[in-house]
Amino acid sequence: MDALNMNIARTRRDIRHLARQMQARIDADEDCTEPAQQIMRAQADLRLYLERRERHL
């Protein structure tokens, strides 16, 4: 369970970091496709981790 909680925390940090990157690119009027795709993958991972945690409670 601890490893799962660590994965959840790490993924949440990754999403926040990617969101800042994406916002910086938006502010600079640059293409933000890559960080947006990475955020979508990280969010999907986060959903899976949260579902696993719910099943094991």
Number of C-alpha atoms within 10 A of each C-alpha: 10 7 8 13 13 11 16 19 13 14 19 16 12 16 21 13 14 19 17 13 16 21 16 13 15 12 9 10 9 11 11 16 11 11 19 17 12 16 20 12 13 18 16 13 16 19 13 13 17 16 11 13 14 9 8 8 6
